[in-house]
Structures are given as structure tokens and as C-alpha cells.
Amino acid sequence: MTDDIDARPRRARMTLQSRLMTAVIGMVAVILGAVGLATGTILSSIMQENLNAQVQSLGQLRAYPNSTAADILSDGRQEAGTLLVYRSSFGDATGAYVAGDETVTPLTDEQVYALVQSIEQPGFTTVAVTGLGEYRVYMTGGSGGQFAVVGLPTSEVTTTLAQILTTVALVTAGGLILLGVVLAIIIRRSLRPLRDVAATAERVAAQPLSEGAVTIAERVPTAEADDSTEIGRVGAALNTLLDHVSVSLDARQRNEERMRRFVADASHELRTPLASIRGYSELSLRDPTLSENTESALTRIQAQSLRMTRLVEDLLLLARLEEGQELVYGTVDLSRVVIEAVGDAQAAGPDHRWELDLDEEPVILAGDEGRITQVVANLLANARTHTPPGTRVAVSVSHEGSDAVLRVHDDGPGVDPAVADELFERFSRGDTSRARKTGGTGLGLSIARAIVQAHGGDISVRSHPGDTTFTVRLPAKPADPAPAD
């Protein structure tokens, strides 16, 4: 379940600048929107009241008995758009309105009837007049069925309000755009020190700090590490941290060099007494008068001295490789080296099935043939030792681009996941039993990696139960191989 969750794609997160701009512009937009809405509501109310006052003032039109609406509107100069529906006590309701050219135009009976029917009670009402649009009307009534309906179109109020709201919207949008530009400039300049801190951290993170001599020259610029600001304090803290890390790395490198020299010196010094022990044990074993117990003890001493000698030689080789020594460059036919190594491995492990796959053309590279042979032998011995009888071991050599690639594949049980991450470290054992036959010294793969890296190459492993492959990549044409001593 955890793997499924981790496998789901993560949504791209917004940058700090984007979040700040979104928050500020969004808040300002909400405030301006609220102000615009409140302004529009207030203006609409004020203009509605003004229109009501204008309509109510039309109620003072003079009416005479038997007058029609057109007669009343024609008596005096009325505002364009003025509408009147009038019914006297002696006749039918009539209606008229003042056109744009200030001429009085009668309403049809259908228009009058529909307008009167849409008014439910005296007072102010907004109605739609067929063919004329929306009107704000005011109805007054008298005795004997007399009534008058006066009104003005709402189009002017609607148009004016729309113009005001459009202007407010355009000014708001322009202001938000200007705010976004200014805010982007300010935030970008304000976050520049933080970007410098991030860039410095990324450059340091890209450096290989795990081993070897490391010098961290990257620092946050002094101008961006001013501890008087919050971001400047981050830059100053990072510079201080990098100073401490640089000192620690120097101390680690000195310790590694001292340890490497110690291992090399100790290994060198141990070779002589171990050779003496082996020599005396061999000489003593030639004595025919030795008892069976003494002979067995001397044989054990000789075997352990040989094992100790191999261990000392391996440690000395590792120390010299890490110091850049022990390589004698020349032309190496990797195909021939692998053929010979597989032949030796087949003789040492006849209970395994050995397969060989080579390019038609020999794979030639520049390197130390003896050491490359040691790498191949170590990988084949590793495959033979840590897999059961009957395991298929397939070895291939090929050109891939500018690299010479060696692969050793087996269908054995695979590498224990508990040691997979440290398989190439010193004294790392794929067989935790530490048996003499299968455990080894734990230096074979470490030596192989050191030799490959000394040639400018790379060694890796991919392992699953039934599928384990060691891959060695070596430059087929090194730019400048070191000369032999």
C-alpha cells in the first residue's frame, strides 16, 4: 500500500513568489470587488430614488375632463421618454409617450391594457411596456374610476449604472495588473538572496562529498548574507555551516590519509614476518621425524599464514590504488582476458554452467592488464562461490558507445538486500556465515571497484532472486593514460 501511494505522481507545488502574489492579489481583488459591489448597490439605490422623484413630479400634469393622455402630454413641454396612461371619470383609459424627437405618440389599446394589468396597486412599480422597454411608473387614483399612471424609462439609469460598473471593473483590473507587476518586481528582488542561498546549496549538493579530497569553495555572496535581514541570516548561517563542513571534510581526509598510510605501512611490515612464518613452517614440515600432531599443527600454521598473506597483500593493494599507485598501463585485449578467466573459472567450478558471449571484434582498451584480469577473476569467483551447483553464469564483453562493457550474470539466489547497499565496501560479505570456503575476506569486490575506478570506469550490480548482474564499464579510449613507472 505504501509503494502504491509513493508511486502516485505528486502535484507540482507553487513557488513562494507565486504563493505570495496569489495571496496578495487575491485579497486585494476580493476587497476591490466588495467595494465595487457596495458602490454599485449604493449608486443604484441613489439613482433609483432620483428616478422615483422625477416620476412622482410628473404626477402634477394638468388634466381636464374628457382629456386624453396625448392631450395632457401635449400641454407643455415634457421630457423625452415620459409616459402617461390616463382615465377620466367619463371615458376609457388612453396612453401616450414622448418620443425622442419630443413628439407625443399615442399608445395602442393593447399596450395600455397590458400596462394597466401589470400594475397591482397604486404607488411605484417597474413594468415592461411592449415595444418601449422597461419603465418606472407611479399610479395615482381618484373617485369614479379615475386614475393616472406616469413613468420614465429605466434605460438611462441602467446605462449609467452599467457604465459606472464597467469603469470600476476596468480600473480594478488595471490596478490588479499593475499591482501584480509591481509585486512581482518587489518579491523577486526581495527573494534574490534566498535564490542565491538555494543556488549555493544546490551547487554544494552536486559535489561528491562522500570520499576523497573535497574542497567546498561555494559560498553565499557577502551582499546576500547580511544578518540584519531574515533571509540574510539564512545565507550567513549557510556560509557558517559550509565552513564547518569544509573543516570537517579536511579533517576526515587527513584521517583517511593517515589510516591509508598506516594500512600500507602495516601491510608492508607484515609481509616479512608472514613470509618467515611460512618459510619456517615449510622447512619444519620436511623433517621426517615429526609426529602426526606436530605435522598437523604446522600444516595449519602454514595455511593460516598463506591466508594472512593474501589478506595483507589485498590491503596493501587497496591502499596503493587509493594513492594512485600500482597501475601499469598498456594495451589490454579484454576479450582475451575474459576468455582465459572463464577457462580458469570453469576448471575451478565444473559444477556450474559457464557461458561466454563476445563481440566479433576484440574489445581493446588501455589499462593495467594484470589488475583488469584480477577484476574479472574476482567477479567470476564471486559468482562461483555464492551460487549453488548447477547455476548458469553468463559472461559477455561488448562495445557500448565509447565504453568497453563487461557483464557477469548468474541465475543464483541473488544478493542479500541487507548488504546490497554496501556490497563494494571493505570486508562486506554476501555470505554472512563467514565460512572459510564461502565467506572470503570481504575484499574482493572492494578491490574490483578500486581497480575499475582507478581506470576511470564504473562497476555496479543489479540483483533479484534468479537474476544478478555485475556490470563493469571501462573507457575504451582513455584520454591520457598514466605512464608506467
RODO-2510 file (C-alpha; in nm, 4 decimals, decimal comma):
residues 485
     n   res          X          Y          Z
     1     m     0,0000     0,0000     0,0000
     2     t     0,2865     0,2375     0,0808
     3     d     0,4538     0,1686    -0,2541
     4     d     0,1281     0,2487    -0,4357
     5     i     0,0982     0,5794    -0,2510
     6     d     0,4611     0,6704    -0,3191
     7     a     0,4192     0,5784    -0,6866
     8     r     0,1397     0,8294    -0,7395
     9     p     0,2577     1,1465    -0,9143
    10     r     0,2939     1,4453    -0,6895
    11     r     0,1244     1,7691    -0,7802
    12     a     0,3603     2,0477    -0,8757
    13     r     0,3749     2,2920    -0,5851
    14     m     0,3672     2,6661    -0,6379
    15     t     0,6792     2,8664    -0,5724
    16     l     0,6995     3,1044    -0,2781
    17     q     0,6785     3,4014    -0,5153
    18     s     0,3654     3,2584    -0,6793
    19     r     0,2003     3,1909    -0,3435
    20     l     0,2747     3,5412    -0,2165
    21     m     0,1465     3,7036    -0,5339
    22     t    -0,1646     3,4852    -0,5388
    23     a    -0,2417     3,5642    -0,1751
    24     v    -0,1876     3,9414    -0,2039
    25     i    -0,3575     3,9873    -0,5428
    26     g    -0,6433     3,7585    -0,4397
    27     m    -0,7018     3,9514    -0,1173
    28     v    -0,6878     4,2874    -0,2950
    29     a    -0,9219     4,1576    -0,5669
    30     v    -1,1730     4,0449    -0,3043
    31     i    -1,1556     4,3838    -0,1303
    32     l    -1,1912     4,5780    -0,4558
    33     g    -1,4729     4,3507    -0,5658
    34     a    -1,6549     4,4077    -0,2392
    35     v    -1,6004     4,7839    -0,2692
    36     g    -1,7254     4,7799    -0,6297
    37     l    -2,0316     4,5775    -0,5335
    38     a    -2,1116     4,8100    -0,2441
    39     t    -2,0548     5,1155    -0,4643
    40     g    -2,2823     4,9764    -0,7352
    41     t    -2,5540     4,8973    -0,4816
    42     i    -2,5394     5,2445    -0,3295
    43     l    -2,5343     5,4157    -0,6694
    44     s    -2,8238     5,2016    -0,7885
    45     s    -3,0248     5,2989    -0,4791
    46     i    -2,9466     5,6690    -0,5215
    47     m    -3,0299     5,6705    -0,8901
    48     q    -3,3493     5,4754    -0,8224
    49     e    -3,4564     5,7345    -0,5664
    50     n    -3,3778     6,0166    -0,8109
    51     l    -3,5827     5,8422    -1,0789
    52     n    -3,8694     5,7935    -0,8335
    53     a    -3,8606     6,1647    -0,7525
    54     q    -3,8678     6,2546    -1,1226
    55     v    -4,1572     6,0164    -1,1869
    56     q    -4,3502     6,1463    -0,8886
    57     s    -4,3058     6,5037    -1,0103
    58     l    -4,4833     6,4034    -1,3322
    59     g    -4,7950     6,3406    -1,1274
    60     q    -4,8520     6,7194    -1,1328
    61     l    -4,9528     6,7144    -1,5008
    62     r    -5,2763     6,9068    -1,5505
    63     a    -5,5710     6,7007    -1,6609
    64     y    -5,9104     6,8275    -1,7928
    65     p    -6,2421     6,6473    -1,8282
    66     n    -6,2601     6,4355    -2,1424
    67     s    -5,8844     6,4849    -2,1988
    68     t    -5,6743     6,2039    -2,3439
    69     a    -5,3214     6,1149    -2,2394
    70     a    -5,1893     6,2631    -2,5637
    71     d    -5,3717     6,5920    -2,4925
    72     i    -5,2220     6,6156    -2,1463
    73     l    -4,8663     6,5453    -2,2670
    74     s    -4,9058     6,7944    -2,5483
    75     d    -4,9959     7,0661    -2,2980
    76     g    -4,6461     7,1869    -2,2223
    77     r    -4,3011     7,0547    -2,2988
    78     q    -4,2315     6,7181    -2,1426
    79     e    -3,9082     6,5244    -2,1096
    80     a    -3,8361     6,2688    -2,3814
    81     g    -3,9468     5,9221    -2,2752
    82     t    -4,2285     6,0472    -2,0492
    83     l    -4,5183     5,8007    -2,0421
    84     l    -4,8769     5,8655    -1,9357
    85     v    -5,1833     5,6462    -1,9064
    86     y    -5,4931     5,8419    -1,8078
    87     r    -5,8564     5,7581    -1,7482
    88     s    -6,1083     6,0235    -1,6617
    89     s    -6,4410     5,9650    -1,4926
    90     f    -6,6231     5,9866    -1,8270
    91     g    -6,4171     5,7799    -2,0680
    92     d    -6,1812     5,4925    -2,1395
    93     a    -5,8139     5,4798    -2,0465
    94     t    -5,5749     5,6229    -2,3031
    95     g    -5,1986     5,6298    -2,3153
    96     a    -4,9174     5,8187    -2,4840
    97     y    -4,5437     5,8786    -2,4553
    98     v    -4,2968     6,1442    -2,5627
    99     a    -4,0663     6,0116    -2,8353
   100     g    -3,7007     6,1000    -2,8785
   101     d    -3,7856     6,3883    -3,1102
   102     e    -4,0215     6,5235    -2,8397
   103     t    -4,3322     6,4307    -3,0371
   104     v    -4,6259     6,2818    -2,8469
   105     t    -4,7112     5,9327    -2,9677
   106     p    -5,0310     5,7547    -2,8550
   107     l    -5,0164     5,4025    -2,7140
   108     t    -5,2260     5,1274    -2,8638
   109     d    -5,5164     4,9849    -2,6692
   110     e    -5,3213     4,6589    -2,6283
   111     q    -5,0223     4,8457    -2,4787
   112     v    -5,2472     5,0396    -2,2426
   113     y    -5,4346     4,7278    -2,1329
   114     a    -5,1177     4,5272    -2,0716
   115     l    -4,9585     4,8119    -1,8755
   116     v    -5,2650     4,8647    -1,6535
   117     q    -5,2935     4,4906    -1,5895
   118     s    -4,9294     4,4697    -1,4770
   119     i    -4,9824     4,7264    -1,2013
   120     e    -5,1194     4,5586    -0,8926
   121     q    -5,1664     4,8593    -0,6637
   122     p    -5,1096     5,2362    -0,6562
   123     g    -4,7540     5,3528    -0,5955
   124     f    -4,4181     5,2894    -0,7604
   125     t    -4,3769     4,9897    -0,9848
   126     t    -4,1316     4,8824    -1,2536
   127     v    -4,3118     4,7434    -1,5582
   128     a    -4,2203     4,6362    -1,9107
   129     v    -4,4076     4,8228    -2,1845
   130     t    -4,4430     4,6324    -2,5078
   131     g    -4,2256     4,7910    -2,7761
   132     l    -4,0836     5,0593    -2,5425
   133     g    -3,8863     4,8711    -2,2818
   134     e    -3,8771     4,8929    -1,9035
   135     y    -4,0387     5,1858    -1,7222
   136     r    -4,0529     5,3117    -1,3660
   137     v    -4,4173     5,4158    -1,3143
   138     y    -4,6242     5,5769    -1,0443
   139     m    -5,0004     5,5239    -1,0238
   140     t    -5,2499     5,7587    -0,8583
   141     g    -5,6235     5,7103    -0,8367
   142     g    -5,9321     5,9209    -0,7705
   143     s    -6,3100     5,8862    -0,7312
   144     g    -6,5305     5,7473    -1,0024
   145     g    -6,2682     5,5162    -1,1507
   146     q    -6,0345     5,7981    -1,2455
   147     f    -5,6601     5,7134    -1,2390
   148     a    -5,3313     5,8227    -1,3901
   149     v    -5,0087     5,6301    -1,4480
   150     v    -4,6941     5,8339    -1,5150
   151     g    -4,3463     5,6971    -1,5776
   152     l    -3,9960     5,7377    -1,7139
   153     p    -3,7744     5,4743    -1,8815
   154     t    -3,5165     5,2993    -1,6656
   155     s    -3,2763     5,2677    -1,9586
   156     e    -3,0877     5,5831    -1,8615
   157     v    -3,0387     5,4585    -1,5065
   158     t    -2,9356     5,1126    -1,6305
   159     t    -2,6958     5,2559    -1,8884
   160     t    -2,5383     5,4967    -1,6417
   161     l    -2,5016     5,2248    -1,3788
   162     a    -2,3506     4,9839    -1,6361
   163     q    -2,1015     5,2492    -1,7452
   164     i    -2,0009     5,3158    -1,3853
   165     l    -1,9612     4,9438    -1,3058
   166     t    -1,7694     4,8849    -1,6304
   167     t    -1,5358     5,1711    -1,5453
   168     v    -1,4878     5,0370    -1,1928
   169     a    -1,4191     4,6865    -1,3311
   170     l    -1,1655     4,8147    -1,5853
   171     v    -0,9910     5,0328    -1,3285
   172     t    -0,9880     4,7392    -1,0845
   173     a    -0,8450     4,5002    -1,3473
   174     g    -0,5823     4,7558    -1,4494
   175     g    -0,4943     4,8164    -1,0875
   176     l    -0,4613     4,4441    -1,0213
   177     i    -0,2350     4,4018    -1,3251
   178     l    -0,0202     4,6957    -1,2129
   179     l    -0,0177     4,5547    -0,8596
   180     g     0,0913     4,2147    -0,9957
   181     v     0,3788     4,3676    -1,1947
   182     v     0,4986     4,5838    -0,9050
   183     l     0,4548     4,2963    -0,6599
   184     a     0,6479     4,0573    -0,8862
   185     i     0,9377     4,3040    -0,9090
   186     i     0,9423     4,3668    -0,5338
   187     i     0,9113     3,9983    -0,4372
   188     r     1,1669     3,8902    -0,6970
   189     r     1,4194     4,1414    -0,5667
   190     s     1,3377     4,0526    -0,2074
   191     l     1,3787     3,6800    -0,2739
   192     r     1,7013     3,7164    -0,4708
   193     p     1,9146     3,6449    -0,1619
   194     l     1,7078     3,3322    -0,0986
   195     r     1,7614     3,2190    -0,4581
   196     d     2,1353     3,2730    -0,4135
   197     v     2,1220     3,0607    -0,0985
   198     a     1,9334     2,7858    -0,2850
   199     a     2,1736     2,8014    -0,5813
   200     t     2,4727     2,7743    -0,3475
   201     a     2,3178     2,4796    -0,1660
   202     e     2,2419     2,3056    -0,4982
   203     r     2,5988     2,3500    -0,6217
   204     v     2,7362     2,2110    -0,2955
   205     a     2,4871     1,9209    -0,3060
   206     a     2,6081     1,8339    -0,6574
   207     q     2,9660     1,7871    -0,5352
   208     p     3,0815     1,4324    -0,4440
   209     l     3,1441     1,4672    -0,0705
   210     s     3,1461     1,1003     0,0294
   211     e     3,5122     1,0282    -0,0315
   212     g     3,8418     1,1728    -0,1464
   213     a     3,9817     1,5205    -0,1034
   214     v     3,6937     1,7685    -0,1168
   215     t     3,7144     2,1467    -0,1153
   216     i     3,3924     2,3426    -0,0782
   217     a     3,4632     2,6811    -0,2329
   218     e     3,0973     2,7725    -0,2816
   219     r     2,9615     3,0421    -0,0521
   220     v     2,6617     3,2725    -0,0496
   221     p     2,7760     3,6181    -0,1719
   222     t     2,8575     3,8532     0,1133
   223     a     2,5995     4,1042    -0,0088
   224     e     2,3272     3,8393     0,0291
   225     a     2,4459     3,7176     0,3716
   226     d     2,3611     4,0286     0,5722
   227     d     2,2448     3,9082     0,9120
   228     s     2,0350     4,2221     0,9608
   229     t     1,7590     4,0648     0,7464
   230     e     1,5774     3,7351     0,7856
   231     i     1,6913     3,5919     0,4521
   232     g     2,0397     3,7329     0,5034
   233     r     2,0632     3,5383     0,8285
   234     v     1,9843     3,2195     0,6349
   235     g     2,2697     3,2962     0,3944
   236     a     2,5085     3,3759     0,6795
   237     a     2,4069     3,0553     0,8600
   238     l     2,4655     2,8519     0,5424
   239     n     2,8115     3,0059     0,4984
   240     t     2,8960     2,9197     0,8587
   241     l     2,7682     2,5657     0,8067
   242     l     2,9761     2,5265     0,4907
   243     d     3,2831     2,6489     0,6779
   244     h     3,2264     2,3834     0,9444
   245     v     3,1627     2,1137     0,6834
   246     s     3,4762     2,2129     0,4918
   247     v     3,6844     2,1890     0,8089
   248     s     3,5274     1,8514     0,8894
   249     l     3,5951     1,7202     0,5387
   250     d     3,9576     1,8322     0,5606
   251     a     3,9908     1,6563     0,8950
   252     r     3,8272     1,3435     0,7529
   253     q     4,0605     1,3460     0,4543
   254     r     4,3658     1,3805     0,6789
   255     n     4,2407     1,0919     0,8930
   256     e     4,1811     0,8788     0,5833
   257     e     4,5273     0,9547     0,4519
   258     r     4,6836     0,8699     0,7893
   259     m     4,4800     0,5473     0,8027
   260     r     4,5726     0,4626     0,4445
   261     r     4,9420     0,5174     0,5176
   262     f     4,9090     0,3132     0,8347
   263     v     4,7424     0,0251     0,6494
   264     a     5,0046     0,0405     0,3741
   265     d     5,2951     0,0569     0,6209
   266     a     5,1489    -0,2126     0,8442
   267     s     5,0778    -0,4385     0,5460
   268     h     5,4281    -0,3826     0,4134
   269     e     5,5840    -0,4586     0,7503
   270     l     5,3691    -0,7695     0,7997
   271     r     5,4825    -0,9263     0,4728
   272     t     5,8299    -1,0112     0,6067
   273     p     5,7269    -1,1894     0,9300
   274     l     5,4493    -1,3720     0,7456
   275     a     5,6982    -1,4875     0,4831
   276     s     5,9253    -1,6034     0,7636
   277     i     5,6446    -1,7956     0,9325
   278     r     5,5515    -1,9613     0,6056
   279     g     5,9162    -2,0437     0,5305
   280     y     5,9867    -2,1929     0,8725
   281     s     5,6646    -2,3955     0,8591
   282     e     5,7553    -2,5334     0,5178
   283     l     6,1081    -2,6131     0,6371
   284     s     5,9796    -2,7814     0,9512
   285     l     5,7348    -2,9946     0,7525
   286     r     6,0300    -3,1542     0,5704
   287     d     6,1512    -3,3153     0,8927
   288     p     6,0622    -3,6877     0,8635
   289     t     6,0722    -3,7330     1,2401
   290     l     5,7689    -3,5112     1,3055
   291     s     5,4804    -3,6628     1,4907
   292     e     5,1334    -3,6635     1,3336
   293     n     5,0044    -3,3918     1,5724
   294     t     5,3071    -3,1676     1,5101
   295     e     5,2746    -3,2084     1,1339
   296     s     4,9046    -3,1221     1,1521
   297     a     4,9774    -2,8127     1,3597
   298     l     5,2498    -2,6949     1,1206
   299     t     5,0161    -2,7515     0,8245
   300     r     4,7530    -2,5344     0,9951
   301     i     5,0147    -2,2678     1,0644
   302     q     5,1218    -2,2716     0,7009
   303     a     4,7603    -2,2460     0,5757
   304     q     4,6781    -1,9562     0,8084
   305     s     4,9993    -1,7749     0,7165
   306     l     4,9059    -1,8059     0,3494
   307     r     4,5567    -1,6722     0,4240
   308     m     4,7016    -1,3864     0,6268
   309     t     4,9485    -1,3110     0,3461
   310     r     4,6640    -1,2844     0,0931
   311     l     4,4746    -1,0515     0,3264
   312     v     4,7817    -0,8314     0,3804
   313     e     4,8507    -0,8230     0,0048
   314     d     4,4877    -0,7198    -0,0608
   315     l     4,5014    -0,4421     0,1995
   316     l     4,8320    -0,3179     0,0604
   317     l     4,6882    -0,3211    -0,2929
   318     l     4,3818    -0,1200    -0,1821
   319     a     4,5968     0,1367    -0,0060
   320     r     4,8225     0,1802    -0,3096
   321     l     4,5297     0,2017    -0,5503
   322     e     4,3713     0,4758    -0,3412
   323     e     4,7022     0,6623    -0,3536
   324     g     4,7032     0,6375    -0,7360
   325     q     4,9774     0,3756    -0,7498
   326     e     5,0010     0,0129    -0,8679
   327     l     4,8729     0,0686    -1,2243
   328     v     5,0937    -0,0089    -1,5243
   329     y     4,9151     0,0993    -1,8402
   330     g     4,9350    -0,0851    -2,1681
   331     t     4,7140    -0,2277    -2,4411
   332     v     4,4663    -0,4786    -2,2977
   333     d     4,2623    -0,7239    -2,5057
   334     l     3,9610    -0,7512    -2,2756
   335     s     3,8092    -1,0305    -2,4862
   336     r     4,1190    -1,2481    -2,4446
   337     v     4,1402    -1,1711    -2,0713
   338     v     3,7791    -1,2820    -2,0247
   339     i     3,8273    -1,5997    -2,2297
   340     e     4,1220    -1,7026    -2,0113
   341     a     3,9434    -1,6085    -1,6883
   342     v     3,6312    -1,8075    -1,7826
   343     g     3,8528    -2,1061    -1,8650
   344     d     4,0124    -2,0879    -1,5218
   345     a     3,6726    -2,0456    -1,3539
   346     q     3,5334    -2,3444    -1,5438
   347     a     3,8186    -2,5581    -1,4174
   348     a     3,7678    -2,4340    -1,0606
   349     g     3,3872    -2,4691    -1,0724
   350     p     3,2948    -2,7621    -1,3021
   351     d     2,9585    -2,7942    -1,1249
   352     h     2,8459    -2,4587    -1,2718
   353     r     2,7283    -2,3928    -1,6273
   354     w     2,9525    -2,1302    -1,7887
   355     e     2,8540    -1,9291    -2,0950
   356     l     3,0549    -1,6739    -2,2916
   357     d     2,9269    -1,4070    -2,5303
   358     l     3,1819    -1,1927    -2,7190
   359     d     3,1717    -0,9376    -2,9980
   360     e     3,3103    -1,0462    -3,3327
   361     e     3,5862    -0,7873    -3,2990
   362     p     3,8184    -0,7926    -2,9943
   363     v     3,7432    -0,5267    -2,7313
   364     i     4,0673    -0,3356    -2,6809
   365     l     4,1352    -0,0766    -2,4126
   366     a     4,4275     0,0924    -2,2375
   367     g     4,4880    -0,0239    -1,8832
   368     d     4,6759    -0,2476    -1,6450
   369     e     4,6201    -0,5985    -1,7787
   370     g     4,7126    -0,7687    -1,4521
   371     r     4,4678    -0,5623    -1,2498
   372     i     4,1856    -0,5940    -1,5042
   373     t     4,2439    -0,9693    -1,5010
   374     q     4,2109    -0,9543    -1,1229
   375     v     3,8741    -0,7749    -1,1573
   376     v     3,7385    -1,0391    -1,3943
   377     a     3,8704    -1,3208    -1,1756
   378     n     3,7158    -1,1677    -0,8621
   379     l     3,3730    -1,1352    -1,0281
   380     l     3,3804    -1,4920    -1,1584
   381     a     3,4996    -1,6267    -0,8225
   382     n     3,2216    -1,4305    -0,6539
   383     a     2,9605    -1,5850    -0,8873
   384     r     3,1043    -1,9345    -0,8353
   385     t     3,1362    -1,9090    -0,4573
   386     h     2,7985    -1,7573    -0,3726
   387     t     2,5749    -1,9646    -0,6002
   388     p     2,4750    -2,3312    -0,5686
   389     p     2,5938    -2,6066    -0,8090
   390     g     2,4148    -2,6038    -1,1422
   391     t     2,3876    -2,2253    -1,1556
   392     r     2,4262    -2,0705    -1,5013
   393     v     2,6929    -1,7983    -1,5174
   394     a     2,6914    -1,5918    -1,8393
   395     v     2,9817    -1,3584    -1,9190
   396     s     2,9639    -1,1027    -2,2006
   397     v     3,2006    -0,8395    -2,3394
   398     s     3,0869    -0,5695    -2,5812
   399     h     3,1342    -0,2152    -2,7050
   400     e     2,8679     0,0373    -2,5998
   401     g     2,9475     0,3780    -2,7392
   402     s     3,2939     0,4720    -2,6179
   403     d     3,2849     0,2181    -2,3320
   404     a     3,4047    -0,1380    -2,3027
   405     v     3,1367    -0,3224    -2,1057
   406     l     3,1814    -0,6472    -1,9139
   407     r     2,8763    -0,8211    -1,7638
   408     v     2,8721    -1,1214    -1,5343
   409     h     2,5222    -1,2632    -1,4939
   410     d     2,4023    -1,5577    -1,2869
   411     d     2,0619    -1,7061    -1,2056
   412     g     2,1500    -1,7819    -0,8445
   413     p     1,9655    -1,6724    -0,5298
   414     g     2,0758    -1,3090    -0,5622
   415     v     2,2380    -1,0631    -0,3226
   416     d     2,1021    -1,0321     0,0297
   417     p     1,9130    -0,6970     0,0425
   418     a     2,0670    -0,6349     0,3853
   419     v     2,4153    -0,5991     0,2292
   420     a     2,3213    -0,4800    -0,1213
   421     d     2,3954    -0,1129    -0,0479
   422     e     2,7415    -0,1845     0,0919
   423     l     2,8432    -0,4736    -0,1318
   424     f     3,1546    -0,2938    -0,2619
   425     e     3,2714    -0,1761     0,0806
   426     r     3,5700    -0,3325     0,2525
   427     f     3,5030    -0,6525     0,4463
   428     s     3,1450    -0,6654     0,3182
   429     r     3,0335    -1,0263     0,2796
   430     g     2,7492    -1,1606     0,0699
   431     d     2,7692    -1,4749     0,2852
   432     t     2,7238    -1,3719     0,6486
   433     s     2,8303    -1,7150     0,7712
   434     r     3,1968    -1,6090     0,7406
   435     a     3,2847    -1,9648     0,6419
   436     r     3,6333    -2,0119     0,5048
   437     k     3,5038    -2,1627     0,1827
   438     t     3,2259    -1,9145     0,1034
   439     g     3,2840    -1,6173     0,3285
   440     g     3,6251    -1,4961     0,1993
   441     t     3,7909    -1,1847     0,3343
   442     g     3,5268    -0,9440     0,2042
   443     l     3,7849    -0,7501    -0,0015
   444     g     3,7320    -0,8980    -0,3493
   445     l     3,4579    -0,6613    -0,4695
   446     s     3,6189    -0,3692    -0,2892
   447     i     3,9429    -0,4335    -0,4787
   448     a     3,7498    -0,4737    -0,8041
   449     r     3,5815    -0,1358    -0,7541
   450     a     3,9106     0,0331    -0,6649
   451     i     4,0786    -0,1047    -0,9784
   452     v     3,7875    -0,0076    -1,2043
   453     q     3,7666     0,3436    -1,0607
   454     a     4,1428     0,3834    -1,0928
   455     h     4,0926     0,3169    -1,4664
   456     g     3,8237     0,5850    -1,4827
   457     g     3,5439     0,3297    -1,5042
   458     d     3,2412     0,2235    -1,3040
   459     i     3,1138    -0,1018    -1,1544
   460     s     2,7554    -0,1683    -1,0471
   461     v     2,5238    -0,4537    -0,9555
   462     r     2,1558    -0,5257    -1,0179
   463     s     2,0203    -0,8215    -0,8268
   464     h     1,6903    -1,0035    -0,7808
   465     p     1,6340    -1,3671    -0,6905
   466     g     1,7285    -1,5613    -1,0027
   467     d     1,8796    -1,2579    -1,1780
   468     t     2,2067    -1,0981    -1,0642
   469     t     2,4250    -0,8949    -1,2996
   470     f     2,7545    -0,7204    -1,2267
   471     t     2,8367    -0,4557    -1,4894
   472     v     3,1834    -0,3083    -1,5432
   473     r     3,2247    -0,0074    -1,7724
   474     l     3,5739     0,0990    -1,8756
   475     p     3,6669     0,3751    -2,1196
   476     a     3,7791     0,2087    -2,4401
   477     k     3,9994     0,5042    -2,5290
   478     p     4,1267     0,6879    -2,2207
   479     a     4,2197     1,0484    -2,2972
   480     d     4,5581     1,0383    -2,1249
   481     p     4,6591     0,7078    -1,9602
   482     a     4,9204     0,7478    -1,6901
   483     p     5,2651     0,6221    -1,7933
   484     a     5,4172     0,3180    -1,6259
   485     d     5,6706     0,3834    -1,3506
***
